[in-house]
């Protein structure tokens, strides 16, 4: 899942980003509304964590723009003011969820995962493909009941492939969803990660390369 954190308190933005990356999410950070708007125009995000009171471009304006131009992107609005009026105003702007500061990080993660499921077509909380089972919330993967220990990027690649349900996912799409904006678009990191993922999942291989197109799940040799 690709997340954008737009928060002008640098320490808080960095802390949120670090925690979310440990949860296996790809995270970009913007410290003001203008930078946030620029990133939204360039990258494809599942959810935006948006502070309401931003310098440069107010969070309300950024929220309106996201809702109008990118309806598939979910917005979780943060604010230090956590009364009913503020929550109603935030949701009235088109935000999908609202969280007052201070907040429990575990609650933020749970809300983001719920919004991430809503940003795509009816994706169940636990993904299954043949004998593969992936639980995003618990960061767990099993194959035929056998636990499979994956690294963060391997887990992210497998999650994207399972969400695609057998459809082809290009290397560019994987780079967009699993890595952040600092990833080199000319790197072979996706290919290397897929090779490692195949090895850990074991035989017979369930992750297949479609030459010139990308990768997909399948049961054929």
Secondary structure, 3 states (H helix, E strand, C coil): CEEEEECCCHHHHHHHHHHHHHCCCEEEEECCHHHHHHHHHHCCCCEEEEECCCCCCCHHHHHHHHHHHCCCCEEEEEECCCCHHHHHHHHHCCCCEEEECCCCHHHHHHHHHHHHHHCCCCCCCEEEECCEEEECCCCEEEECCEECCCCHHHHHHHHHHHHHCCCCECHHHHHHHHCCCCCCCCCCHHHHHHHHHHHHHCCCCCEEEECCCEEEECCCC
